[in-house]
């Protein structure tokens, strides 16, 4: 029997869901059945949600869990009728923070992604467009303007990582796909090495790479295990020879790869507080 | 004097930063100076961070704030020496959850994005690739396979939203750019209307649209205010005539747009617990 979990928010609910999942992931041995209900931006909507939670979990062996982040205390109160164990992130901390900061909260919902963030929005969109324009095969890649240039064999995760770096941090990330031709020429002649201080390499387990490439071009040399092994081994040798920092992405999420790249290079997000 | 804030984590720190910023955004009248220090995955690294925080804030008028999420209680203890007000999200809730779930936490760092999530990773990458392949101007867009097809004029935010829907939720999102040619023909003939139940429209304030287009093609008809007004008005008329749900993205973040699209259509994320 999976324990029922709800992530409730007056806004997108993305943050409360991420934090709730992080907490639940510590209980590896248990299984959960989770849903996110966003945009509950009035006490009446919260009451309706509470009634629905009560109804859905009526036959459950254990009460459901609710993770929430309601700015409005009246909304939080409405959850008392849900029959759930309610953990509200805002309720737990706003009091402490009010005391520490000698200031009251402005009970406006959805401040965290609001209209005041226009420059951040623009910076992020610009960075996503930069990643798209400077992706694999893009003509005239603008490495000079990039904050980071990712290197790696085809299907090692460069494109999603560049997009994530742009979307989340406003970082301008280009990428350079290392081809078999590159590996066979004199490495000193690789033009991308002119940007040594911006380079970051991605590598991947050859078996995993083969699996991914098989989906794309089944039965091709490109997707064969010997080819994958060869490309990965040579690429890692290249990273080592030129002291290019790199990460093995085999067991990493896009978030982890992106955060590692920032951390390794001491780069700061361009979209802060 | 901006209050100093640190987001500390044994892992990427993205979740603790998002939650910390959401809390601080309620204190609109105050200014903060925030940094994220990720990958503090041993008590010694945490001690070093605590010492650095103490040093940096030595001359400050008020103690710094630390938001953290350490699975390991020894690491949490090391923060006592930082001189900061420490709010640890895991410390506050794991006890309550252990009691409720009759289970102990497995003190493994970084579970939330870990290796067990391989299918989720694959689903997300597949969805990002789908968004790229089915973006503006992509030949042979596969609307039949899409979960959602976004409609809107050029520069209304379709591409970043599709990428975000893929990256965050594993949702297959394609897009159809509405051109002036489309607006001048018989709307009933628009092929994308064959996918009525998947459509979602994006609109935008014409002045904002003009500003964005000016950056791209300064002085062009495309970027002129009359042209922007015309395209936006006609597109909104089209959405209304065919009862296509739509959102005005002018003051919305990518997260908000994406969450609204899911919510409106009752779509669930493909990458859950």
Interface residues (C-beta under 8 A of the other chain):
Chain A: X3 X5 X11 X12 X13 X14 X15 X16 X18 X19 X21 X22 X23 X24 X25 X26 X27 X28 X29 X30 X31 X32 X33 X34 X35 X36 X38 X39 X65 X69 X71 X85 X87 X89 X90 X92 X93 X94 X96 X97 X100 X101 X103 X105 X106 X107 X108 X110 X111 X112 X113 X114 X115 X117 X121 X124 X125 X128 X129 X132 X157 X159 X160 X163 X164 X167 X168 X251 X252 X253 X254 X255 X256 X259 X260 X262 X263 X268 X269 X272 X273
Chain B: X3 X5 X11 X12 X13 X14 X15 X16 X18 X19 X21 X22 X23 X24 X25 X26 X27 X28 X29 X30 X31 X32 X33 X34 X35 X36 X38 X39 X65 X69 X71 X85 X87 X89 X90 X92 X93 X94 X96 X97 X100 X101 X103 X105 X106 X107 X108 X110 X111 X112 X113 X114 X115 X117 X121 X124 X125 X128 X129 X132 X157 X159 X160 X163 X164 X167 X168 X251 X252 X253 X254 X255 X256 X259 X260 X262 X263 X268 X269 X272 X273
